[in-house]
Amino acid sequence: MEKSKKNSLNTPSSLPLLQIINKRIEPAFAFKKLIITLLTTTCITAIIPQQSFASVESTLTPFTGLTVQPHDKEQRLNEASLYQLMYAEFALDRGDIKTALKIYKEQAFLNNATAVFERALALSLKHEDLKDSLSFVTNWQQQNPQHTPAIFYTAYLALKAHDYKIAGTTLNKILENDPQSDLSGLLEGIYPESRDEQQVVLSTLQQLHIKHNPSLLVIQAGLLMQFGEYQLALQDINKALQQKPTSVPYITLKADILKQLGNPNTVFKHLATARKTLKTANTKSLYLYEIRYLLELQKNQQAWNLLLEAHHKFKKDNEITLLAALVSLDIAEYKTANKLLARLTSDQVYKDRANYYLGISAERQNDYTQARRYLKRVAEENLALQAQEKIVATYLLEDNTELAINSLEQFRTTYDIFAPESYLLQAKVLNTHGKTEQAKTLLSSAHDNYPNHDEITFAYANTLDNNNDYFKKYILLSQLYETDKTNPNYQVAFSELLLSKYPHAEHGIQLAQQVVAIPFDDEKFNSDIYIQGTNLLATSAYQQKQYTKVIDYLKDTYELLPTLNAAMLLLKSYQALGYEQQAALLLTDIQTRFNINPIDSQINDSKPNGNTTAGTNNKASITNHHPANFSQ
């Protein structure tokens, strides 16, 4: 394809124009050089350098009306006008894109205008819609059927514009000329995302004569696989591999198809056979593919053995060395992991990751002092915060809160970019150890320093009391809510605040209902927030003596996600309605589940307080007091 493209673009069609320039135009040397540059540029890039034409335009003025004048009068009328092309460039320089495009497109359809077509298409792609560019190149190609690059341009733009009728017709032309034409570059980046368009592409391909074209066979195989036609996909990829048996992408696509057929052994056999046919240098990606598949199947030991084999073949490949070290960590082969990671500490690209995972290795072996030594060496910003979280976790595991906080303060000084995160982590440590007032003071200071940091604002708002700090908390939460009205954390926190002040607040109830309505399979669903929402709705209903509603809200939820607060609301509602049997069963469940005496006055006499955030776990609240959680 490249050869034919080069030949088409280097056609002698531009030579008469150069001859005329030498004979007919005798301006200043700079102007002549500019014109020659214009007419000898033949690729789809800017023909004229990015410079002002103002000084040149005045030179051209005396030549107004000048056109190309070949020896033959008929040829003169059908070839591109030098004046028109220069006028188009001047228009382009002045920002008159419409005029420039109109002139270039008209001139492109004249004789011997390949270079003009290339320039016109480049401008069209830059300034017009894809469909306009496709229409132009399609019409030009029909007038110039022997121009091979134009056929490829048409096919590419048709595929990109999702005009599969034109794409199919054009691809057939290409296949008629060369059934094995390399279309990989043509097809790159045009794979449709929607399922409907994928179906149209598949239908288009199935109407083409592609049985000898590996590029199209591979596309068809991939689409068939997506539509669950695994056997048909396997047939197509096998045909493609017959023509390109050493193509790694083809080999991995066949592995993908075999995976879908559900027999791992056939995948491993295929990959092992393929590795034997390739040169060692080309087998790396196949090793990595098989290793990841083994890990996916939770066959960590086999993956580790294969990794060591790959590492032996690619001793200088740090990617494989790192992966071998990580799998070694996962299967508790710490000696091997440390040895591999130690080699990477001398590599500038990998040293931070090596030190980080050496720290993880030491932590897992309960050598917290050594773990901190490694973790403190991590300087890469992408890992520095994670390393600091691990350092804090190791101090907390040793019950050394003071050093944990000191390390965070020092970290803030070294990495001011992570100062907000360090404030949040420090507040979490303080809250976990019962130092809530210190946490509140810290977050207040952090909020003063970072008033536009949403996480700090939210964390600070959660330290404020619903009653004593109502208006301050209202302002903070309403501001957050306005920035993201679909954030469940903001919704439930704002709902709780409103209902704490006004138990029947319509907006508060609506917010809680929105949280509860989030489907379980939605990425925004969070079980703890769901519990908060149902508890808020149940509490509001209880305060309005709507006991049946309380039961409707909490009965199923309590069975799936039991909490003491929900149990208390249910118990009181059962008692209010005289459901003695249900109340008795619930009392027994409470005693067993929460280790509380059923005659405890907290249960029999207390009333729900509406503080549903207590005992929940969301991104901004602290409930799990185990220090190891700070390393997660």
N, C-alpha and C positions, 0 to 999 in steps of 0.2 A: 504494500500500500504506500509506503513512504516513497518508494522509487517512482511510482506512477504520479504521486502528488508532486514530487519535485519536478518531473518532466513537464507536467501540465503548467506549473507555475512559471517555469523558465522558458516558456514559449517565445519565439522571436517576435511576437506581436508588438512588443514595445519598441523594437528597433527603428521603424519608420519615424516614430515620434522623436527619438533622440537625434536622428538625422536632420529633421526639420528644425529642431532647437538650434543645432549648429549652423544651419543655413539661414534661418529666418530671424533669429533673435540674437541681438548683439548687445545686451544690457551689461550692467556691471557684473564683474566676475562672481560676486556673492549671490546675486540674483540667479545667474546661470546655474551655479552650483545647487541652489535650492530647487530649481526646476528639475535638474537631473536627479536629485534625491527623490523628488516626488514620483518621477516616472520609472525609476528603477527599483522602487520598493515593491515587493510582490507578496509579502506574507500578511496575515491578518494581525497587523499591529499598526500603530500610528505611522502614516507615511511621512507626515511633516513633523519635525521636532517640536517640542513644547516651547515655542518662542513667539514673540509678537510679530505679526505680519505688517504692522503699521508702516515700517520703513520701506518694505518691499512694495506695498500697494501703490504708493506714489510712483514708483518706477514703472509699474504695469500700466498706469493710466493712459500714457500715449498709445498703448497697443490695444485699446478698447476695440472690441470687434474682431480681434485677431483669432483665427481658428487654425487648426492643423491643416496644412495644405500638402497632401501627398501628390505624387506625380499624376495619379489617376483621379479624374474629377469625381467619378462615382464612388471611389474609395473615400475621397475627402468627405462626402456627404454622410457616410455611414460609420466613420470612426470618431472616437472621442475628441472633444474640443479641449485643447489645452487651456484656452481662456476660461471655459466653463469650469474646468477642474480647479483652476487657481481661484476663480470667483467663489467656488464652494468652500475652499480652504479659508479664504478671507472671511466668509460668512460664519464659518465654524469658529474662527478665532474671535469674532465679535459676539459669539453666543447665539447666533441665528441657526440653531440646529435644524429647524424645519426646512429652511432653504437649502442648506448644505446636503441634507439627506435626499431631498427631491432631485437636486442636480446630479448627485452621484448615482442614484438609482437609475435615472434616465440615461446617463452616459454609460452605465454598466451594460446596457442591452445593445450597445453599438458593437461594431466589429472589433476584434482584437482588443478587447477590454477586460482581459482577465485580471490585471492589476487593479483596475478601477472597481471591478466586482468585489475583490478581496477587501478593498478599502471601504466600499459601501456596506458590505456585510459587517465589518468590524464596527462601523458607526451605528448600524442598525441594532446590533447586539448590545451596544453600550447605552443607546438612547431610546430604543423602542421596546414594545412588548415582544415576548417570545413569538407570539403568533404572527406578528407583523414581519419579523425576521424570517420565520418559516415560509410565509407566503412569498416573500422576495426571493429567497434562495430556491424555492421550488420552481417558480416561474423561470428564473435564470437557468436552472439546470435543465429544464425542458427545452429551452432554446439552445443550450450547449450540452447535448447529451454525451459528448465524448470527454467532458471535463470530469475526470474521476474524483478529485477532491470535493466537487460540488455534490456528487451523489452521497458521499459520506457526511457532508454538512447537512444535507437534507434529512438523511436517516437519523442523525444525532438529534437535530432540532425537533424532528417529528416525535421521537421517543421522549424527549424532554418536555415537549408541549402536550404529551399524552394523545397525540393524533396518530393512533395506531393504524388507521387506514393508509395514510401516506407512508408511515414507517414500514408497514408490511410490503407495500408496492416497491419501495426503494430498496429494502433489504433483499427482495427477490432479484432486483437488477444486479446487486452486488454479488449474490450467490450464483447467478447465471454466468457472470464473468469469471468468478473464482469461488468455487464451492467451499474451499478451505480457507477463505480469507480471514485474517486475524481481526476479529471484531471486539477484542477485549477492551481496547481503548475507547471504542465507540459506545460500548455498553456501560462503561464505568460511570457511576454516579446517577444513573437514570432509572434505577430499580424503583418501581412504584411502591408506595407505603400502604395505600388502602387496599383492602381485599377485593373490592369490585374492580379496581384498575388492574390488579394482579391477574384476575380472571380474564380480563380483556386481552392483556399481554399474552397470557397462555393460549387463548383462542387464536390470536394472531400468529403466534409461533407455530401452532399446530397446522396452520394453513400454508406454511412456507416449506420449501424444499431444504430442510436443514440436516438431513441425515448424515451429511459429510462435513458439517461445520461444527467443530468442537465448542466454539464460543457460544453459539446459540443453543446447542445441546445442553450445555451446562446451565444456562439460564432457564431452559425448559425443565431440566431436572430439579433445579431449586424450587421452581414454582409448583411442580408436581408434588414435591416433598411437603411444601406448605399446605397443600390441599389434601394431604393424606394418601396420595397415590404413590406409595413407596416402591412398589414393584415396577411401575412404569418409570419412576424416577431412576431406579437402579439400572434399568435397561439403557436409558439415555446417558447416564454418567459412564457406563461401561463402554458405550460407543465412543464417547469423547476420550476416554482413557486409552482406547486402542490407537488413537491418533496422537495423543500426548501422554504417554505412560509415565513421564517423569514430572508432570505438572503437580506441584505440591497442593495448590488450591483445589485441583480436581480430586486428588487423593483424599484430602480432608472432607470434601463434599460427599464423596462416597462413604466415608466413615460416618458422617452425620446421618446419611440415609440408612446405613446398616444399624446405627444406634436406634433409630425409630422402629426398625423391624424387631427389636427387642432381644437380640442375641449377642451379648457382649463378646463372646468367644470369636464370632465372625469378625467383629471390629478389630480385636487384637491380632487375629490372623492376617487380616488385610493390611494393617499397619506394619506388622513385622515383615511381610512380603515386600511391601513398598519400600521399606528402609533398605532392604537388600539390593533393590534396583537403583537406588540413588547414591550419589557420591556422599561421603560422610558429611561434608559441609552443608548439604541440603537436607539432612535428616533431623536437624535440631527441632524444627517446628513439629515434626511428627512425634518425636520423643515427648515434647511438651504436651501435645494433644493427648497422647495415650496416658501420660502421668496425670493430667487433670481429669481424664475420664475415670481412672482408677480411684482418684480421690473422691470424685462424685459418687462412685459406688462404695465409698468408705473402705476401700482396700488399701489402707495406708501403708501396710508393710510391703505390699507388692509395688506400690508407687515409689516407696523409698528405695527399694532394690533397683528399680529401673532408673531412678534419679542418679544413683551411684554409678550405674553403667554409663549414663549420659555424661555425668561429670568426668568420668575416666576418659571419654572420647573428646570432651570439650573442656579440658582443664583450665583454659584461659577465658572461658565464657562465664562472666560473673553473674549473669542472670540465672544460669543453671546452678551455679554454686550457691546463690542465695536461696533459690527454691529448695535445693537439697537440704540446706541448713534449717529452713522453716519446717519441712516435713520431719526432719530429725527431731526438732523441738516437739512437734505434735505427738510423736510416738515415744517421747521421753528418752531419746538417744542423745543425751546432753553432751557427752564427750565428743561425738562426731559433729554435733551442731556447733560446739565451741571451736573446734578445729577449723571447720569451714568458715565460720564467721570471722575468726581471727585473721584469716587470709585476706578478707575483704576490708579490714580496717586500714590497710595501706593504700586503698584505692579511693581517690578523691570523690568519685561519684557514689560509691557504696559505703563509705566509712560510717556515715551517720546511721544508716539502717543497720549496719553490722553492730555498732555499739548499742543501738536500741534493743536489738534482739539478744545480744549478749546479756543485757540487763534483764530481759524477760527470762532468759535461761537461769540466771542467778536467782531471780525472784522465785521461780518455780522450785528451785532447790533450797528455798528458805534462807538463802545467803543475802540478806537485805542490804548489808553494808556494801558488798561487792556489786550488787545490783545498782545501788545509787552511784557508785564510781563510774560504771559504764553509762548510765542514763544521763549523768551530768556532762558527759562528753558530746552529747547530741546537740548539734548547732543548727541543723537544717530546720527552717521555720515550719515546714510541713509536719515534722516529727517532734519539734521542741515541746509543744503543749502536751502531747501524749506522754512524752518522757516525764514531764513535770508532774502530771497526774499520777504516774507510776511512783515517782519519788514520794509524793504525799501519801499514797497508799501504803508504802513500806513503813513510813514513820508512824502511821496510824496503827498498822499491824503490831508495831512495837509499843503502842500506847504512848507515843510521844507527840502530843498535839502541838506543843510549843515549837518544836523543830519543824513540824509540818507547815505551820504558819510562817515561820521565819524563811523557809525555803520559798514560799509563795511570794513573800515581800521582795526577796532577792530576785526572783524570777521576773517580777514586774519591772524592776530596775534594768535588767538585762534585755528583756523583750517587751518594750512598751507597746508593741503591736498587740500583744496578748494580755494587756493590763485588764480589760473588761472581763475576760475569761478567768483571770487569776482572782479578781474580786469575787466573782460568783463561786468559784471553788472554795475560797477562804470562808465565805459566808456559809457555805454548805458544811464545812468542817465545824464552824462555830455552832451552827444550829444543831448538828448531830450531837454535840457534846453539851447541849443545854444552855449555851451562851447566846440566847436569842437577842438580848439587848445589844450585845457587842456586834452581832450580825446586822441588826437594824442600823446601828450607827455606821458600820462599814459600808453598807449598801446605800445609805443616805449620802455619804461622801462620794461614793462611786457614781451615783446618779447626778450629783453636782458636776462631776468631771466629765461624764458621758451622758448628757440629758437626752440624746437621740438614740441611745443604744436600747433597743426594745427588750432584750433579755434582762438587762440590769433594771430597767424601769419596772418590768413585771415582777422581778424578784423583790425589789424594794416595796412595791405595792402590796405584795403578799405578807410583808412584815408589819404592815399597818393594821390597826384594830378597826373592825367594822363600825364600832360605835364611837370611840374617842377620836378616830382619824377619818371619819366618814367622808367629809368633803374633799380632803386631800387625796384619799384613796379613789374617790369617785372621779376626780379630774384625771388622775393617772390612767385608770382603767378605761375611761371613756376615750381618752386619746389613743390608747393601744387598740381598742375596739374599732375605732374609725380607720386605723391603718390597715386592719385585716379583719373584716366582719365575719369571715368564715373560719377563723382560728378557734378551735374548740376550747383551748386553754383560756383565751380571753372571754369567750362566751360564758363559760361556767363560772369564772371568777367574778365577772360583772353581774351575772345573774344572782350569785350568792350575796354580793354586796347590796344589790337593790332589794332583795327579799328579806335581808336581815333588818332593813330599816322599814320597809313597807311590805309586809308578808303577802299582800295581794297584788303587788305591782305587776301590771300586765306585761311590761317590757321584760321584767325579770323572768316571768313564767315563759314567755315566748323564747327567750334565749335558752332556758333549760330544755324546752321542748325540741329546739333545733339540735341540741347536743344529743338528746336521747334518740332522735330520728336518724342519726348517722348510721348507715348500714354496717353490719359486722364485717363485711368484706371490703369496706372502704378504707383506703390508706390512712385516713384521718381518724378512724375509730380507735379509741383508747378505752380499755375496760375501766380504768380508774375514773376517767372523766365521765364515762357513762354512769357509773355508780353515783358520782356527785350529782349529775343531772337528775337521775331518778329520785335520789334522796331530797333534793331541793323541791321537786314537784310534790313528792309525798309529804314533806314537811308543810308546804303551803296548803295542801289539801287537809292535812290533820288540823292545822290551826283554824281552818274554816269548818271543822267538824264533818268533813266529807270522808268518813272512815272507809267506805267502800272503795273510793278512789285510791286511798292509801294502799289498800290491799291489792288493787289492780296494778298499781305502779310497782309494788315491791315483791309480790309473791314469787313470780317467776325469776325475777332478778336475784332474789335472796337465795334461791336454790342453786343458781349458776355462780353467783359472786357474793357469797354471804359476808355481811359486815355487821358489827355490833349496833351501829346506828340504825341500820335497816331493821334489825331484829327488834329494837326498842320501839320503833314506829309501828311495826306490825303487831307487836304484843299489845300496845296500848289501843290500837284500832280493834283487834279481836275482843279485848276486854270491853271496849265501849259499845260494841255491837252485841255483846253477850255470847260470843262464840267461845264457850268455855273449853270445849274439846281441843280446838285449834290452839287456844292460848296455852293449855297444859302441855301439848306436844312441843310448842315452840319454847316454853320454859325449859323443858328437858334438853332440847337441842342447844339452847344457849349455854346451859350448864356444861354440857359435853364439849361443845365447840369452842367456847370462849373461857372455860374454866371459871365460871362465875356462879355463885350460889343463887338458885332461883328465888330465894326469899330476900336476897340483897335489896335494900331499899333503893339502890341505884336503878334497879330494873322496875321494881314494883311501884315506886313513887315518883321517879324522875320524869320529866317531860322533855320531849325532843327540843334541842336548843337551836336547830337549824344550822349548826356549824358543820356543814357536810365536808369541808376540806380536811378535817382532822382524820388522820388514819388513811389518807389517800396518797397516791403516788403519781404525780405528774412531773413535767420537766422542771417546774419551778418549786416544788415542795419537797421536803426532806422527810422520809419515813423509814427507809431501811438504814438501820444504825450500824450495820456491819461495815467496818472500815474497808474491807476488801472491795466494796462496791465503788470506791473512788477510783479504782484502776480500770473499771470497765469502760 
